[in-house]
Amino acid sequence: MANVIEHGGPHSGGRIVLRLRLAGETVLLSISDAGRPFDPRAATFDGPDPERGGGSGLALIASFTRIAGYARRAGRNRLLLELPLA
């Protein structure tokens, strides 16, 4: 959520919505926000940024989850992540 707030742009009165659902041996995590359009599947990872501190958020997400989908609808980013339990 820190990346959504830091990089997503102004969120005046906006909400970040998280939904969790269990589907067999997988947890589905849906994230919706009104920040700048951003499809993490198209992002590149150039390594962490030691000067700024950080820069590994997308790499961490990719190491624990599978990005199952992204869409921009009605002014909101909608990201679906799959987290295997096993």
Contacts in CASP RR format, 6 or more apart in sequence:
PFRMAT RR
TARGET T0000
AUTHOR 0000-0000-0000
METHOD contacts of the structure
MODEL  1
MANVIEHGGPHSGGRIVLRLRLAGETVLLSISDAGRPFDPRAATFDGPDP
ERGGGSGLALIASFTRIAGYARRAGRNRLLLELPLA
1 16 0 8 1.000
1 18 0 8 1.000
3 57 0 8 1.000
3 58 0 8 1.000
4 16 0 8 1.000
4 31 0 8 1.000
4 33 0 8 1.000
4 35 0 8 1.000
5 11 0 8 1.000
5 16 0 8 1.000
7 36 0 8 1.000
7 38 0 8 1.000
8 33 0 8 1.000
8 35 0 8 1.000
8 36 0 8 1.000
8 38 0 8 1.000
9 35 0 8 1.000
9 36 0 8 1.000
10 35 0 8 1.000
11 33 0 8 1.000
11 34 0 8 1.000
11 35 0 8 1.000
14 33 0 8 1.000
14 34 0 8 1.000
15 33 0 8 1.000
15 34 0 8 1.000
16 31 0 8 1.000
16 32 0 8 1.000
16 33 0 8 1.000
17 30 0 8 1.000
17 31 0 8 1.000
17 32 0 8 1.000
17 33 0 8 1.000
18 29 0 8 1.000
18 30 0 8 1.000
18 31 0 8 1.000
19 28 0 8 1.000
19 29 0 8 1.000
19 30 0 8 1.000
20 27 0 8 1.000
20 28 0 8 1.000
20 29 0 8 1.000
20 30 0 8 1.000
21 27 0 8 1.000
21 28 0 8 1.000
21 30 0 8 1.000
22 28 0 8 1.000
24 85 0 8 1.000
25 84 0 8 1.000
25 85 0 8 1.000
25 86 0 8 1.000
26 82 0 8 1.000
26 83 0 8 1.000
26 84 0 8 1.000
26 85 0 8 1.000
27 82 0 8 1.000
27 83 0 8 1.000
27 85 0 8 1.000
28 68 0 8 1.000
28 80 0 8 1.000
28 81 0 8 1.000
28 82 0 8 1.000
28 83 0 8 1.000
29 65 0 8 1.000
29 80 0 8 1.000
29 81 0 8 1.000
29 82 0 8 1.000
29 83 0 8 1.000
30 78 0 8 1.000
30 79 0 8 1.000
30 80 0 8 1.000
30 81 0 8 1.000
31 77 0 8 1.000
31 78 0 8 1.000
31 79 0 8 1.000
31 81 0 8 1.000
32 76 0 8 1.000
32 77 0 8 1.000
32 78 0 8 1.000
32 79 0 8 1.000
33 76 0 8 1.000
33 77 0 8 1.000
34 75 0 8 1.000
34 76 0 8 1.000
34 77 0 8 1.000
35 76 0 8 1.000
35 77 0 8 1.000
37 72 0 8 1.000
37 77 0 8 1.000
38 77 0 8 1.000
39 70 0 8 1.000
39 72 0 8 1.000
40 58 0 8 1.000
40 61 0 8 1.000
40 67 0 8 1.000
40 70 0 8 1.000
40 79 0 8 1.000
41 67 0 8 1.000
41 69 0 8 1.000
41 70 0 8 1.000
43 58 0 8 1.000
45 56 0 8 1.000
45 58 0 8 1.000
45 59 0 8 1.000
45 62 0 8 1.000
47 55 0 8 1.000
47 56 0 8 1.000
47 59 0 8 1.000
48 54 0 8 1.000
48 55 0 8 1.000
48 56 0 8 1.000
49 55 0 8 1.000
61 67 0 8 1.000
61 81 0 8 1.000
64 83 0 8 1.000
65 81 0 8 1.000
65 82 0 8 1.000
65 83 0 8 1.000
66 81 0 8 1.000
66 82 0 8 1.000
66 84 0 8 1.000
67 79 0 8 1.000
67 80 0 8 1.000
67 81 0 8 1.000
68 80 0 8 1.000
68 81 0 8 1.000
68 82 0 8 1.000
69 79 0 8 1.000
69 80 0 8 1.000
70 77 0 8 1.000
70 78 0 8 1.000
70 79 0 8 1.000
70 80 0 8 1.000
71 77 0 8 1.000
71 78 0 8 1.000
72 78 0 8 1.000
END
